[in-house]
Amino acid sequence: MALRTALTEQLGIEHPIVLAPMGGVSGGALAAAVSNGGGLGMVGAGSGARQWLEPELQNLTGATDKPWGVGFLSWALEKDALAWVLEQRPHAVMLSFGDPSPYAEMVLKAGIALLIQVTDLEEAARAVDVGATFVVAQGSEAGGHGGGRATLPFVPAVIDAVGPTSVLVAGGIADGRGVAAALALGGAGAVIGTRFEACDESLISSGLREVLLDRKGSDTERTHLLDVARGSQWPSRYSARVVTNPFLDQWRGRELELLQDAEALSTYKAAAKRNDPAAVSIWAGECLDLIHEIRGAEGLVGELAADAEEQLRRALDVTA
Ligand SMILES: Cc1cc2nc3c(=O)[nH]c(=O)nc-3n(C[C@H](O)[C@H](O)[C@H](O)COP(=O)(O)O)c2cc1C
């Protein structure tokens, strides 16, 4: 038995598993590994800076002939960057965080599947209005930026709100049980970030990968503080789930004070430049408890799918 869903059918992929387009993490090598494993690899392109993206897409398309995609931050995206990516013929584009309406038609007109990641029901309604092929419902357990809704109740609420549009589930999925839960909730697939961040092919340094292995879900928190410290333009409605660190402990709840402290800000910037885990943002989700090894992403995809199948079979067999 294979896990067949609207996602696998429409994208022509083997498993209902999508690599989250993580900025600074999901480059061409990781996306190719996930696609080669039978999932949908997505490059995290942020605002779409061509200088970074062009070589990553070359890596990706040189390493796989399977379907792949690119994800953007809607609040930062420029139309020219999107137009160039569409010319590269991805199989899917994901838009997250912000208003997707300036870009949705461009993607759909190009005949490319449009995934829109949403963090509340208002965003879910807008995603359907602009024609999303798949709505990605992201719960607050997720690593990186997002909103405040927990995955378990949020996903069925989104499914009820956007049907018949298919929904993918993001936030807290790191093993076959999570993938099975996403499907059991009525999702057409799982969008997985943190688990793939802790893979050999991710763009983060090996030192930061070790931090991911070492820390637990309870060592993460949602915060605006590190965005404030690095002078980021992220819209304030989205906080980020990060691994806690001494800098956060020192400044938690004192964002305004931090903004006025030039010395503290420059100390932060110097630490961030060194990739110092005592200060730098390590975006990661609550699923850290479930990650026990750094490994290759390609083989992981098939294992996640096989474990999910096994989990679903076991749930149906009450005598097992
Ligand atoms: C390190 C990291 C960076 C992320 N960057 C982005 C991004 O640039 N664009 C985006 O749409 N989502 C981003 N996300 C969120 C993911 O799309 C996804 O919602 C999340 O990873 C799912 O939860 P999980 O981390 O528990 O698997 C990021 C997540 C992580 C962990």
Ligand as a Chemical Component Dictionary entry (heavy atoms), coordinates in Angstrom:
data_LIG
# 
_chem_comp.id                   LIG 
_chem_comp.type                 NON-POLYMER 
_chem_comp.pdbx_formal_charge   0 
_chem_comp.three_letter_code    LIG 
# 
loop_
_chem_comp_atom.comp_id 
_chem_comp_atom.atom_id 
_chem_comp_atom.alt_atom_id 
_chem_comp_atom.type_symbol 
_chem_comp_atom.charge 
_chem_comp_atom.model_Cartn_x 
_chem_comp_atom.model_Cartn_y 
_chem_comp_atom.model_Cartn_z 
_chem_comp_atom.pdbx_ordinal 
LIG C1  C1  C 0 14.865 27.006 10.253 1  
LIG C2  C2  C 0 13.505 27.319 9.704  2  
LIG C3  C3  C 0 13.389 28.323 8.748  3  
LIG C4  C4  C 0 12.141 28.574 8.183  4  
LIG N1  N1  N 0 12.055 29.507 7.180  5  
LIG C5  C5  C 0 10.892 29.617 6.505  6  
LIG C6  C6  C 0 10.833 30.423 5.333  7  
LIG O1  O1  O 0 11.809 31.063 4.941  8  
LIG N2  N2  N 0 9.662  30.476 4.657  9  
LIG C7  C7  C 0 8.571  29.761 5.062  10 
LIG O2  O2  O 0 7.560  29.782 4.401  11 
LIG N3  N3  N 0 8.595  29.027 6.185  12 
LIG C8  C8  C 0 9.721  28.917 6.897  13 
LIG N4  N4  N 0 9.754  28.138 8.012  14 
LIG C9  C9  C 0 8.513  27.477 8.501  15 
LIG C10 C10 C 0 8.215  26.240 7.686  16 
LIG O3  O3  O 0 7.649  26.604 6.439  17 
LIG C11 C11 C 0 7.225  25.271 8.365  18 
LIG O4  O4  O 0 6.017  25.900 8.642  19 
LIG C12 C12 C 0 7.754  24.666 9.655  20 
LIG O5  O5  O 0 9.099  24.309 9.564  21 
LIG C13 C13 C 0 6.935  23.429 10.014 22 
LIG O6  O6  O 0 7.131  23.055 11.335 23 
LIG P1  P1  P 0 8.320  22.091 11.836 24 
LIG O7  O7  O 0 9.527  22.949 11.863 25 
LIG O8  O8  O 0 7.857  21.683 13.188 26 
LIG O9  O9  O 0 8.402  20.959 10.881 27 
LIG C14 C14 C 0 10.988 27.865 8.620  28 
LIG C15 C15 C 0 11.126 26.881 9.595  29 
LIG C16 C16 C 0 12.365 26.599 10.134 30 
LIG C17 C17 C 0 12.496 25.516 11.170 31 
# 
loop_
_chem_comp_bond.comp_id 
_chem_comp_bond.atom_id_1 
_chem_comp_bond.atom_id_2 
_chem_comp_bond.value_order 
_chem_comp_bond.pdbx_ordinal 
LIG C1  C2  SING 1  
LIG C2  C3  SING 2  
LIG C2  C16 DOUB 3  
LIG C3  C4  DOUB 4  
LIG C4  N1  SING 5  
LIG C4  C14 SING 6  
LIG N1  C5  DOUB 7  
LIG C5  C6  SING 8  
LIG C5  C8  SING 9  
LIG C6  O1  DOUB 10 
LIG C6  N2  SING 11 
LIG N2  C7  SING 12 
LIG C7  O2  DOUB 13 
LIG C7  N3  SING 14 
LIG N3  C8  DOUB 15 
LIG C8  N4  SING 16 
LIG N4  C9  SING 17 
LIG N4  C14 SING 18 
LIG C9  C10 SING 19 
LIG C10 O3  SING 20 
LIG C10 C11 SING 21 
LIG C11 O4  SING 22 
LIG C11 C12 SING 23 
LIG C12 O5  SING 24 
LIG C12 C13 SING 25 
LIG C13 O6  SING 26 
LIG O6  P1  SING 27 
LIG P1  O7  DOUB 28 
LIG P1  O8  SING 29 
LIG P1  O9  SING 30 
LIG C14 C15 DOUB 31 
LIG C15 C16 SING 32 
LIG C16 C17 SING 33 
# 
